[in-house]
Amino acid sequence: MPSFDVVSEVDLQEVRNAVDQANRELLTRYDFKGTDSLARLAESEVTVESSTDHRLEAAVVVVREKLARRKVSQKAISGGQPEEIGGGRWRSVFKLNQGIPQDAAKELVKEIKGTKIKVQAAIQGDQVRISGKKRDDLQEAIAAFRALDFRLPLQYINFRD
């Protein structure tokens, strides 16, 4: 039976490249001189720090631009509330969205069942498997997912006949 998997993954190498490019720009740009602004990538989060809240907002814009240039979806990062960390410094922490959480997976299954396409959806951990009798039904399901402006970036992998 033909099937494919719906996943939400972020290319960590592209995120790493974007953060490195943002750091280079933060170090060399004139309006960031003396602010000690920096961006760091930890395991599953990007941290942006600066000396004032206004410079932090500008640094976050730089990081978001670099991520967009590297074709990392803005939906792939969440959070980022500015917080004062002491010593007159400010920080924003963005979490990388990896995998589809259980509530989002249930929402995807509900959406695909609401389209009346003859496919079955099954939640398997942090991904959703879609299977059907015909390849055309699966392609129609992918088109329905793409038309749905979902809160996570979705990729379609393991398309099998």
C-alpha positions, 0 to 999 in steps of 0.5 A: 500500500503506498504511503509517505511520512509527514515530518517537521525537521530543521537542517541544523547545518543550515541553522549553524551557517546562519548563526555564524553569518549573523555573528560575523555581521554583528561583529563587523556592522558599525551600529553594533560596535561596542554592544557585545552582541552575539548569537549562539547555537546550542543543541536545540536553541539559538540564543541572541544577546546584546547590551540593550533591548533595542540592540537585541531587537536589531540583532534578532532581525539580523539572525532571522534574515540570515535564517531566511536566506539559508532557507530555514523557515521562520516557523522552525523557531519559536519563543524569543521573548527578550529578558534582562539577564543582569549587568545591563545585558539582554537575551532572547532564546529561540527554540528550534521546532524539531518533530511534530508534537502530539497535539499538532499531529492530532490536528493534522490527522483531523484536517486530512480526515476533513478533506474526505480524501481516501487515505488513512493517517496514523501518528507514529512518534513525532511524525504522521504516516499517510497511506492510501490505495492510490498514488493519486490520493497521496499526492492529493493529500500532499497538496491539501497539506501544502494548502493548509498554512500550518504552524510548523514547517512540514516535509514529506518523506519516504514516499513509497509505492 
